């Protein structure tokens, strides 16, 4: 697969989007990217990975048998070696996610690997790692995943991944969250 396109609506394909997002994060935990980017103007700490059966206990035994949130998955990826760069807008809606992510990364002692930026005019959406680039119209919120009509592109094309990485590094300068 080079590119997969997903068109979702309020009535169809929400589980496909959840599966794609959770699969990408599980892959990031098992084989972390050098740089992992999350660019979303609006972001919510979603219940993203269903671990109620315990099938994902090997990733982080302390999670237990429950739904695992986005910030927990991202923090575990940072703990396993990736540098995480998050860009979002300056709305108060995003504060809870940023706080939870920062606390969870701090609990692993990895704040030096977390960079967060906020930009008022942000409209771009993307989730980018060494081996994939997920882009499209969807914010990482319940509205984006469950309610709104959205279109997503998932590519494994190295040229597209590199173009995304160059653009994100050129456009966005998130700030290190670690102790200065």
C-alpha positions in Angstrom: 0.0 0.0 0.0 1.3 3.4 -0.9 -1.9 5.5 -0.2 -5.2 4.6 1.5 -8.1 7.1 1.3 -10.8 7.1 3.9 -14.1 9.0 3.5 -16.1 8.9 6.7 -19.4 10.3 7.8 -21.5 10.4 11.0 -23.0 7.1 9.9 -20.1 5.2 8.5 -16.4 4.3 8.9 -15.7 5.8 12.4 -14.3 2.5 13.6 -12.0 2.4 10.6 -10.6 5.7 11.6 -10.2 4.6 15.2 -8.5 1.4 14.0 -6.0 3.3 11.8 -5.1 5.8 14.6 -4.7 3.2 17.2 -2.7 0.9 14.9 -0.3 3.8 14.0 0.2 4.5 17.7 0.8 0.9 18.5 3.4 0.8 15.7 5.0 3.9 17.1 5.3 2.4 20.6 6.9 -0.8 19.2 9.1 0.9 16.7 9.3 4.7 17.6 10.0 7.3 14.9 12.9 9.6 15.3 10.3 12.5 15.1 6.6 12.0 15.6 4.4 14.9 14.6 0.8 15.5 15.7 -0.7 18.6 14.0 -4.3 19.3 14.8 -5.9 22.7 15.5 -8.3 21.0 17.9 -7.3 18.0 19.9 -9.0 15.9 22.6 -7.7 13.1 24.8 -9.8 10.4 23.2 -10.3 6.8 24.3 -8.4 5.4 21.4 -7.1 1.9 22.1 -9.4 -0.8 23.4 -7.4 -2.8 26.0 -10.4 -4.2 27.8 -9.3 -7.8 26.9 -5.7 -7.1 28.0 -4.3 -7.8 24.5 -2.1 -4.7 24.6 -0.7 -5.2 28.2 2.7 -6.0 26.6 2.9 -2.3 25.5 2.4 -0.9 29.0 1.3 -3.3 31.8 0.1 -0.5 34.1 -2.7 0.5 31.7 -4.8 -2.4 32.8 -7.9 -3.7 31.0 -9.6 -0.5 29.9 -9.8 2.1 27.1 -6.4 3.8 26.7 -6.3 7.5 25.9 -4.4 9.2 23.1 -2.0 11.0 25.5 -1.1 7.7 27.2 -0.2 6.1 23.8 1.8 9.1 22.8 3.6 9.3 26.1 4.5 5.6 25.9 6.0 6.2 22.4 8.1 9.0 23.8 9.2 6.7 26.6 10.3 4.2 24.0 12.5 6.7 22.2 10.6 9.1 19.8 10.7 12.8 19.9 7.1 14.1 19.9 6.2 17.4 18.3 2.6 18.6 18.8 1.1 21.7 17.1 -2.3 22.9 17.9 -4.2 26.2 18.2 -4.4 28.4 21.2 -8.0 27.6 22.2 -8.7 26.7 25.8 -10.3 23.4 24.5 -6.7 22.0 23.9 -5.4 22.8 27.4 -6.6 19.6 29.0 -4.9 17.4 26.4 -1.6 19.4 26.6 -1.7 19.2 30.4 -2.4 15.4 30.4 0.2 14.7 27.7 2.9 16.8 29.5 2.2 15.0 32.9 2.3 11.6 31.3 5.5 12.2 29.5 7.0 13.7 32.7 6.0 10.5 34.6 8.4 8.7 32.2 11.1 11.3 32.9 11.1 12.2 29.2 10.1 15.9 29.0 13.2 16.7 27.0 11.6 14.7 24.1 8.3 16.6 24.1 7.8 19.8 22.1 4.5 21.6 22.0 3.5 24.7 19.9 0.4 26.7 19.5 -0.4 28.8 16.5 -3.6 30.9 16.2 -4.0 30.5 12.5 -3.4 26.7 12.4 -5.7 24.8 10.0 -3.4 22.0 8.8 -4.0 18.5 10.2 -1.5 15.7 10.1 0.0 12.7 11.9 3.5 12.0 10.7 6.1 9.4 11.6 9.1 7.8 9.9 7.0 5.3 8.0 3.6 7.0 7.5 1.8 10.3 6.9 -1.9 10.6 7.8 -3.4 13.9 6.6 -6.7 15.3 5.6 -9.6 17.3 7.1 -10.0 15.7 10.5 -9.1 17.2 13.8 -8.2 14.7 16.6 -11.5 15.2 18.4 -14.8 13.3 18.9 -16.3 15.6 16.3 -13.6 14.7 13.8 -13.6 11.0 14.4 -17.3 10.4 15.1 -19.5 13.2 14.0 -18.2 15.2 11.0 -17.8 14.1 7.4 -14.1 13.8 6.9 -11.6 12.7 4.3 -8.2 11.2 5.3 -5.1 10.1 3.3 -2.7 7.6 4.8 0.5 7.2 2.8 3.6 5.1 3.2 5.3 6.8 0.2 8.8 7.9 1.4 8.7 11.0 -0.8 5.3 12.2 0.6 6.6 11.5 4.2 9.7 13.5 3.6 7.8 16.4 2.1 5.5 16.4 5.1 8.4 16.3 7.5 10.2 19.2 5.7 7.0 21.3 5.7 6.2 20.7 9.4 9.8 21.5 10.4 9.7 24.6 8.2 6.2 25.9 9.3 6.2 25.0 13.0 8.6 25.6 15.8 7.2 23.8 18.9 8.9 24.5 22.2 10.7 21.9 24.4 8.6 21.1 27.4 11.5 19.8 29.4 13.1 21.6 32.3 15.3 24.4 31.0 
